[in-house]
Amino acid sequence: MNAEASAAGFASGYESGLRDGACEYLVRHLQPPAPLKRDSRVLYIPQGFEGIDQGIIEALRLTVREVYVADATRMAEQAALIRPDWVLVLNGLHVFPANHLQQVDTVRSLGIRTAIWFADDPYVTAETMYIAPRYDVVLTHELSTMQMYRERGCTKVVYMPLGVDHNRFKPMAVEEKYRSDVCFIGQAFWNRVEIFDALVPYLKTRKVFIAGGLWERMKRFKEMERFIRLGWLPVEETVKHYNGARVVINLHRTTEAGKDNKNVLNLPGRSINPRTYEILACGTMQLTDQREDLPHYFVPGLELDTYANTVELRNKLEFYLTHEEERRTMALRGLRRTLNDHSYLRRLQQIGEVLGW
């Protein structure tokens, strides 16, 4: 028994060392050069998305001459004081004050250009359809909402995918307590509950980590309770669990109107979520459900893999958990692609070109 445990520990340590060393090499050798700063002054209004806002702020500081950050409640006040060239707002939802749109009108009346970057599309069309027309430029990561914004009177609508903050989501060595065969972190929306309930017989045979709210909705919650951490998981912990997982599942939430969302227009989900980038930025193998624009950003079957239904997900989990070299190689390809193409620095350079900073 001791010999078997020792051999298993050695094998696990050997595989972890291979992965950590390869990730470190890629991170060191794929650092992009600092771009020339554009001669613009930008006031940024964060949404409060910890995994996104800081990445955008740090990228802005490398992209433009002057960057200011203000709370949404003081947007108009700070814009009048600073007189930036542009006010860039992330999302404009949830924590934004009741007078948000009146503040936008005030900013525009000062001759200051405004842009909003929607990160929750298409799940909140009940609100964004009224917010978007008040801005000069609308950026959205979701293909399906673009025509809707144009029909609402928005004169400039730009498809702008999200990205990843490589200072937060990155490869790292982690303690044993963060290691798992299969990991999923996110809210238990009903489509996720259905799939994970169906996977219970397989997942019970593996070391699993699931985190997020509402997982009590599962019919077979009691059978999986020991694997589930209920409630919000801090970003720092999320990164460690991604790094410790052999496979991370990505499952986009349902867009069906009334099912855990405010997508009153029932627009489809065509674009990938930020989790797609964040998982791969940790140097971890990802299995994701399919979205139309995924092949524009990653090569399925090479840099990550996809599944169309629960049976295919279960079969691919088994394959990658029993084929270590294939799993590790795919994870490293995904990391390389993410480092090269999907940083917030790259996105802010694209935004700067679009907005003419």
Secondary structure in CASP SS format (residue, H / E / C, confidence):
PFRMAT SS
TARGET T0000
AUTHOR 0000-0000-0000
METHOD secondary structure of the structure
MODEL  1
M C 1.00
N H 1.00
A H 1.00
E H 1.00
A H 1.00
S H 1.00
A H 1.00
A H 1.00
G H 1.00
F H 1.00
A H 1.00
S H 1.00
G H 1.00
Y H 1.00
E H 1.00
S H 1.00
G H 1.00
L H 1.00
R H 1.00
D H 1.00
G H 1.00
A H 1.00
C H 1.00
E H 1.00
Y H 1.00
L H 1.00
V H 1.00
R H 1.00
H H 1.00
L C 1.00
Q C 1.00
P C 1.00
P C 1.00
A C 1.00
P C 1.00
L C 1.00
K C 1.00
R E 1.00
D E 1.00
S E 1.00
R E 1.00
V E 1.00
L E 1.00
Y E 1.00
I E 1.00
P C 1.00
Q C 1.00
G C 1.00
F C 1.00
E H 1.00
G H 1.00
I H 1.00
D H 1.00
Q H 1.00
G H 1.00
I H 1.00
I H 1.00
E H 1.00
A H 1.00
L H 1.00
R H 1.00
L H 1.00
T H 1.00
V E 1.00
R E 1.00
E E 1.00
V E 1.00
Y E 1.00
V E 1.00
A C 1.00
D C 1.00
A H 1.00
T H 1.00
R H 1.00
M H 1.00
A H 1.00
E H 1.00
Q H 1.00
A H 1.00
A H 1.00
L H 1.00
I H 1.00
R C 1.00
P C 1.00
D C 1.00
W E 1.00
V E 1.00
L E 1.00
V E 1.00
L E 1.00
N C 1.00
G C 1.00
L C 1.00
H C 1.00
V C 1.00
F C 1.00
P C 1.00
A C 1.00
N C 1.00
H H 1.00
L H 1.00
Q H 1.00
Q H 1.00
V H 1.00
D H 1.00
T H 1.00
V H 1.00
R H 1.00
S H 1.00
L C 1.00
G C 1.00
I C 1.00
R E 1.00
T E 1.00
A E 1.00
I E 1.00
W E 1.00
F E 1.00
A C 1.00
D C 1.00
D C 1.00
P C 1.00
Y C 1.00
V C 1.00
T H 1.00
A H 1.00
E H 1.00
T H 1.00
M H 1.00
Y H 1.00
I H 1.00
A H 1.00
P H 1.00
R H 1.00
Y C 1.00
D C 1.00
V E 1.00
V E 1.00
L E 1.00
T E 1.00
H C 1.00
E C 1.00
L H 1.00
S H 1.00
T H 1.00
M H 1.00
Q H 1.00
M H 1.00
Y H 1.00
R H 1.00
E H 1.00
R C 1.00
G C 1.00
C C 1.00
T C 1.00
K C 1.00
V E 1.00
V E 1.00
Y E 1.00
M C 1.00
P C 1.00
L C 1.00
G C 1.00
V E 1.00
D C 1.00
H C 1.00
N C 1.00
R C 1.00
F C 1.00
K C 1.00
P C 1.00
M C 1.00
A C 1.00
V C 1.00
E C 1.00
E H 1.00
K H 1.00
Y H 1.00
R C 1.00
S E 1.00
D E 1.00
V E 1.00
C E 1.00
F E 1.00
I E 1.00
G C 1.00
Q C 1.00
A C 1.00
F C 1.00
W H 1.00
N H 1.00
R H 1.00
V H 1.00
E H 1.00
I H 1.00
F H 1.00
D H 1.00
A H 1.00
L H 1.00
V H 1.00
P H 1.00
Y H 1.00
L H 1.00
K C 1.00
T C 1.00
R C 1.00
K C 1.00
V E 1.00
F E 1.00
I E 1.00
A E 1.00
G E 1.00
G C 1.00
L C 1.00
W H 1.00
E H 1.00
R H 1.00
M C 1.00
K C 1.00
R C 1.00
F H 1.00
K H 1.00
E H 1.00
M H 1.00
E H 1.00
R H 1.00
F H 1.00
I E 1.00
R E 1.00
L E 1.00
G E 1.00
W C 1.00
L C 1.00
P C 1.00
V H 1.00
E H 1.00
E H 1.00
T H 1.00
V H 1.00
K H 1.00
H H 1.00
Y H 1.00
N H 1.00
G H 1.00
A E 1.00
R E 1.00
V E 1.00
V E 1.00
I E 1.00
N E 1.00
L C 1.00
H C 1.00
R C 1.00
T C 1.00
T C 1.00
E C 1.00
A C 1.00
G C 1.00
K C 1.00
D C 1.00
N C 1.00
K C 1.00
N C 1.00
V C 1.00
L C 1.00
N C 1.00
L C 1.00
P C 1.00
G C 1.00
R C 1.00
S C 1.00
I C 1.00
N C 1.00
P H 1.00
R H 1.00
T H 1.00
Y H 1.00
E H 1.00
I H 1.00
L H 1.00
A H 1.00
C C 1.00
G C 1.00
T C 1.00
M E 1.00
Q E 1.00
L E 1.00
T E 1.00
D E 1.00
Q C 1.00
R C 1.00
E C 1.00
D C 1.00
L H 1.00
P H 1.00
H H 1.00
Y C 1.00
F C 1.00
V C 1.00
P E 1.00
G C 1.00
L C 1.00
E C 1.00
L E 1.00
D E 1.00
T E 1.00
Y E 1.00
A C 1.00
N C 1.00
T H 1.00
V H 1.00
E H 1.00
L H 1.00
R H 1.00
N H 1.00
K H 1.00
L H 1.00
E H 1.00
F H 1.00
Y H 1.00
L H 1.00
T C 1.00
H C 1.00
E H 1.00
E H 1.00
E H 1.00
R H 1.00
R H 1.00
T H 1.00
M H 1.00
A H 1.00
L H 1.00
R H 1.00
G H 1.00
L H 1.00
R H 1.00
R H 1.00
T H 1.00
L H 1.00
N H 1.00
D H 1.00
H C 1.00
S E 1.00
Y H 1.00
L H 1.00
R H 1.00
R H 1.00
L H 1.00
Q H 1.00
Q H 1.00
I H 1.00
G H 1.00
E H 1.00
V H 1.00
L H 1.00
G C 1.00
W C 1.00
END
